[in-house]
Amino acid sequence: LWSAPRLAQLIEQEFDIRFNPRSLSAWLRDRGFTPPEAPTRSPGARSDEDRGVARHRLAAHPKKARRQDASLVLIDESGLLMAPLVRRTWSPKGQTPKLVQKSGTREKVSIASALWVSPRRDRLGLFSRTLVNGYFDNWNVAAFLEALLKELAGQLIVVWDGGNMHKGDPIRGTERAFADRLILEKLPPYAPMLNPIEPVWGWLKHSRLNNFAPHNAIELNERAVAELAAIQDDQALLQSFWHASDLPLRLTLLS
């Protein structure tokens, strides 16, 4: 959901313009934007339109991967800020716990992750890289792709969204340099529910890093790297992330 801090982070990443979230809220209100509460729906209650988009736009990718004996890779980026996600926790009655948070800082950790499926559809894997106090522009994403190509053998069909970090000369250069191994495909627009990396972010932020108040971005990075490294080959958990998405792909592994 588009909170002011998230919008401020996106604007800084895309346009290198910094907004204080409070100032941004006032700026948006002056231009007719309001923050209404978003209606909720269960993960299984996807609209017919969502399912139609998935069926028509994505059905060709796994078929192409199967024909070419290629790994199918879903990629996405996210960010972690210093302010912890606060959730309920048990404590003695009358002794409300306090989280000591570092304030007045722009420190952050950016993460890029790839959830991949082997050509035989018998193994899943998670590959991640982080940047401390930086963000994944198209140059850093190109470097991430090259690192992924070194990690995995054979051909890769990479599926990701149409964000600016996935476009431009660095991406085209990497695509040309690895034309014999790399094929890039786009997800349908406005369809995060089709990317199984999204549940990874939810697991990391809501389950593993909630109530965690780091002293600095380096500590936050170390914790995030450790959490992601611990599950990079956890087949049961990676399967659950895939099942939590709407990606229409039958896998021997996920039967």
matplotlib code that plots the C-alpha trace (Angstrom):
import matplotlib.pyplot as plt

x = [0.0, 1.2, 2.1, 3.9, 7.3, 7.0, 6.1, 9.0, 11.4, 10.1, 10.4, 14.0, 14.8, 13.2, 13.9, 16.7, 14.4, 14.0, 10.8, 10.1, 7.1, 5.1, 5.8, 4.9, 1.6, 0.7, 1.9, -0.3, -3.4, -2.9, -3.2, -6.4, -4.9, -6.3, -5.3, -8.5, -8.4, -7.9, -10.5, -9.2, -9.7, -8.4, -5.5, -7.7, -10.3, -8.5, -10.6, -11.4, -9.4, -6.3, -6.6, -7.2, -4.0, -2.0, -3.4, -2.8, 0.4, 2.4, 1.4, 4.1, 7.0, 7.1, 6.5, 9.5, 11.6, 10.7, 11.4, 14.8, 15.8, 16.1, 15.7, 12.7, 13.7, 11.4, 13.1, 12.0, 13.5, 12.5, 13.8, 14.2, 14.1, 15.5, 12.1, 10.9, 7.6, 5.9, 3.8, 2.2, 4.5, 4.0, 5.2, 4.4, 1.2, 1.8, 5.3, 4.8, 8.1, 9.8, 11.7, 14.6, 14.7, 17.4, 15.7, 16.6, 18.4, 18.0, 19.8, 18.3, 19.0, 17.9, 17.4, 17.2, 16.1, 15.6, 13.4, 14.3, 13.1, 15.4, 14.9, 13.5, 11.1, 12.5, 14.3, 13.7, 16.4, 16.6, 19.4, 19.8, 22.0, 21.8, 23.0, 23.6, 22.3, 21.9, 19.3, 19.0, 19.1, 19.6, 23.4, 23.1, 20.4, 22.6, 25.4, 22.8, 21.9, 25.6, 26.1, 23.0, 24.4, 27.6, 25.6, 23.3, 24.4, 22.6, 20.0, 17.8, 14.4, 14.1, 10.6, 10.2, 8.1, 8.4, 10.2, 12.8, 15.5, 14.8, 15.3, 18.0, 21.5, 22.9, 20.2, 20.4, 24.1, 23.9, 21.2, 23.5, 26.6, 24.7, 22.4, 23.2, 22.0, 19.7, 16.1, 14.2, 10.4, 8.0, 5.2, 1.8, 1.5, 0.1, 0.3, 2.5, 0.3, 1.9, 5.4, 6.3, 9.1, 6.3, 5.5, 9.3, 9.2, 6.1, 7.8, 11.0, 9.4, 6.4, 7.8, 11.5, 12.3, 9.2, 10.1, 13.8, 15.3, 18.9, 21.5, 22.6, 22.1, 25.0, 23.3, 20.1, 21.9, 23.6, 20.3, 18.5, 21.3, 21.4, 17.6, 17.6, 20.7, 19.1, 16.2, 18.0, 17.6, 14.6, 12.4, 9.3, 9.4, 10.2, 7.3, 5.0, 6.1, 5.3, 1.9, 1.1, 1.4, -1.0, 1.7, 0.1, 2.8, 2.6, 5.7, 6.6, 8.1, 5.0, 2.4]
y = [0.0, 3.5, 5.1, 8.4, 6.9, 4.3, 7.0, 9.1, 6.2, 5.4, 9.1, 9.2, 6.0, 7.0, 10.7, 11.3, 13.9, 13.6, 14.3, 14.3, 12.0, 14.6, 17.2, 14.7, 14.0, 17.7, 18.0, 15.2, 16.5, 19.9, 18.1, 16.2, 12.9, 11.3, 8.2, 6.1, 2.8, 0.0, -2.8, -6.2, -9.5, -13.0, -14.3, -16.7, -14.1, -12.9, -11.3, -12.9, -10.1, -11.0, -14.7, -13.8, -11.6, -14.4, -17.0, -15.1, -13.2, -15.8, -19.1, -18.9, -18.4, -21.8, -23.5, -21.6, -22.5, -26.2, -26.2, -24.6, -26.6, -23.3, -22.2, -20.0, -17.0, -14.4, -11.3, -8.3, -5.6, -4.2, -2.0, -2.0, 1.1, 1.6, 2.0, -1.4, -3.0, -3.0, -6.0, -7.3, -9.2, -10.9, -9.1, -9.1, -7.2, -3.5, -3.6, -2.5, -3.2, -0.3, -0.4, 2.0, 3.3, 5.3, 8.4, 11.2, 9.1, 8.1, 4.8, 1.9, -1.5, -2.4, -6.0, -7.8, -11.4, -14.1, -17.1, -19.7, -23.1, -25.7, -26.8, -30.2, -28.4, -30.5, -27.8, -24.2, -21.8, -18.2, -15.8, -12.4, -9.4, -6.3, -2.7, -0.6, 2.9, 2.5, 1.3, -1.0, 1.2, -0.4, -0.5, -2.5, -4.7, -5.5, -6.5, -8.6, -10.4, -11.1, -12.5, -14.7, -16.0, -17.0, -18.8, -20.8, -22.9, -23.1, -20.9, -18.5, -17.0, -14.0, -12.7, -9.3, -6.2, -3.2, -0.9, 1.6, -0.4, -3.2, -1.0, 1.0, 0.6, -1.5, -4.0, -4.2, -4.5, -7.5, -9.0, -8.7, -10.0, -13.1, -13.6, -17.3, -17.8, -15.0, -14.2, -11.3, -11.3, -8.9, -9.6, -8.0, -4.5, -3.9, -7.6, -8.1, -11.1, -13.0, -12.7, -15.3, -12.9, -10.7, -13.4, -13.5, -9.8, -10.3, -13.2, -11.2, -8.0, -9.2, -12.5, -12.2, -8.5, -7.3, -5.5, -5.5, -2.1, -2.1, 0.4, 1.2, 0.0, -2.4, -4.3, -4.3, -5.6, -8.4, -9.6, -9.5, -11.3, -14.0, -14.5, -14.8, -17.1, -19.4, -20.2, -20.1, -23.9, -24.5, -26.4, -26.5, -22.7, -21.7, -23.9, -22.0, -18.7, -20.0, -21.3, -17.9, -16.2, -16.5, -17.5, -20.2, -22.8, -26.5, -28.0, -31.5, -30.2, -28.3, -31.1]
z = [0.0, -0.8, 2.5, 2.4, 3.5, 0.7, -1.9, -0.7, -1.1, -4.6, -5.7, -4.4, -6.3, -9.5, -9.7, -7.1, -5.3, -1.6, 0.2, 3.9, 4.3, 6.2, 3.6, 0.9, 2.6, 2.6, -1.0, -2.1, -0.3, -2.0, -5.3, -4.5, -3.2, -0.1, 1.8, 2.0, 3.8, 1.3, 1.2, 2.0, 0.3, 0.9, -1.1, -2.9, -3.9, -7.0, -9.7, -13.0, -14.7, -12.6, -13.6, -17.2, -17.3, -15.7, -18.1, -21.3, -20.6, -18.6, -20.0, -22.7, -20.3, -18.6, -21.9, -23.4, -20.4, -20.8, -24.5, -24.0, -20.9, -19.1, -15.5, -14.9, -12.7, -11.0, -9.8, -7.7, -5.5, -2.1, 0.7, 4.4, 6.5, 10.0, 11.6, 12.8, 11.9, 15.3, 16.2, 19.4, 21.8, 25.1, 28.2, 31.9, 32.7, 33.2, 31.6, 28.0, 26.1, 24.4, 21.2, 21.1, 17.5, 15.7, 14.4, 12.1, 9.6, 6.0, 6.4, 4.5, 2.9, -0.6, -1.6, -4.9, -4.9, -7.5, -7.0, -9.6, -10.7, -12.2, -15.8, -14.7, -12.2, -9.4, -7.4, -6.2, -5.1, -3.8, -4.8, -3.1, -3.0, -0.8, -1.0, 2.2, 1.8, -1.9, -4.3, -7.3, -10.4, -13.8, -13.3, -10.1, -11.5, -14.4, -12.0, -10.1, -13.3, -14.1, -10.6, -11.0, -14.3, -12.6, -9.9, -12.2, -15.1, -18.4, -19.9, -17.8, -18.6, -16.3, -15.6, -13.9, -13.8, -16.1, -13.6, -14.8, -13.0, -15.5, -18.6, -20.2, -21.6, -18.7, -19.0, -22.8, -22.6, -20.3, -22.5, -25.5, -23.7, -22.5, -25.5, -25.6, -22.0, -21.0, -22.1, -20.4, -20.2, -18.5, -16.0, -16.9, -15.5, -12.0, -11.1, -8.0, -7.1, -9.9, -8.6, -5.9, -4.6, -3.1, -0.4, 0.4, 1.3, 3.4, 5.3, 5.8, 7.0, 8.9, 10.3, 10.7, 11.1, 13.1, 16.3, 15.2, 15.9, 14.5, 15.6, 12.0, 8.4, 8.6, 11.4, 9.5, 6.4, 8.4, 9.8, 6.4, 4.7, 7.4, 7.2, 3.4, 3.4, 5.8, 3.4, 0.0, -0.3, 2.0, -0.5, 1.7, 2.5, -1.1, -2.3, 0.1, -1.4, -4.9, -3.8, -2.2, -5.6, -8.6, -11.0, -13.3, -13.4, -12.7, -11.3, -10.5, -7.3, -6.3, -6.9]

ax = plt.figure().add_subplot(projection="3d")
ax.plot(x, y, z, "-o")
ax.set_aspect("equal")
plt.show()
